[in-house]
Amino acid sequence: MAESFLRRPYLDRQADNIERALSSLDLPARVQGGQVGSHWVRYHLTPVSGTRADKVVQVAEEVADAIGVSGLRIAERSQGLTIDVPLQQGTELRLLPLLHALPGLSASTAVVGMSIEGRPLLFNLTKPSTWNLLVYAPKGYGKSELVRTLMMSLALTSRRSQLSMLGIDIGGRELAVLESLPHALTDLATEPKFAEEILTWLSEEAARRLVAGVASPHLVLLIDDLGWLTDKREEHTLAALKHIGQIGVDVGIHFIAATQAPLPVSLRDLTDHRGVVEVIPDENAFLKGKTSVGRFQFTSNSDVSIADVAWLSLRDLDTASKLAVAGWRATGMSPLPAIEFD
């Protein structure tokens, strides 16, 4: 199924990210094509005037961190610099073509991607069993991409009057597009103080709604990543998130949050709340010693599904944002049977 979606947008996006990462390290270079192998993508780099090739080789780890992968290699060869990036599984699967292929989607539907059985995986956030999503996976596995995919699909299946979003992304690298969406209630929180204010407000809003008997419009809190909440200084802020988890099902408030695996002890009771879909890397691949980056296992009560995430290239991300602003909704063009958890 993945082969029916274009690979090129992903490669273009990764090439752009590599150039951006090197520029931020004051080592500007240009990606001049490359080759796709069975397990690696090899990009050819041309340093910009003044950039020393040996300095570029030395920053492989920093570039890997910046683009969210592990195992990246940079080398000097007879034909120039090359950068080898592990080929991520499921990267050919694009969100926008998938949305077009689906039948009319109800409001508050989050589209994940394709299950390993070849069927789209959807989550209707209005169902109590699939109210929140908690993603925990190793660094570079694709959890930020998953949160962004869920965010953009919600923006393209829901009107602002039906669903609004708030975002926390300390550093602001992954969820910045939220600010371009009409569904955003406020700016993206990229530093702890503002994040604390958002969580405190949302916890108080949950309490107000509970007293007033109000549960609409739906409010979705997006967090990438939860690591900063594990600091003891943030205990009161963590308590606000847990309060949201406790009563959110009753008042129309959700969270979609990512953190690194293993799940920190201070966050483990988040999975005890109602309606939390736990998302982890595909455990079968891990047991076999293989890492299928971007392939996750989704568990809700007794329902389990494994799926590859549908990605957004930089161009697709810009297109999706413009569609949301224009009021376009994912109504689909041809039926494609999907998996939706009960």
Buried (B, 14 or more C-beta within 10 A) or exposed (E): BBEEBBBEBBBBBBBBBBBBBBEEBEBBBBBEEBEEEEEBBBBBBEBEEEBEBEEBBEBBEBBBBBBBBBEBBBBEEEEEBBBBBBBBBBBBBBBBEBBBBBBEBEBBBBBBBBBBEEBBBBBBBBBEBBBBBBBBBBBBBBBBBBBBBBBBBBBBBBBBEBBBBBBBBBEBEBBBBBEBBBBBBBEBBBEBEBBBEBBBBBBEBBBEBBEEEEBEBBBBBBBBBBBBBBEEEBEEBBBBBBBBBBBBBBBBBBBBBBBBBEBBEBBEEBBEBBBBBBBBBBEEBBEEEEBBBBBBBBBBEEBEBBBBBBBBBBEBBEBBBEBBEEEBBBEBEEEBEBBBBE
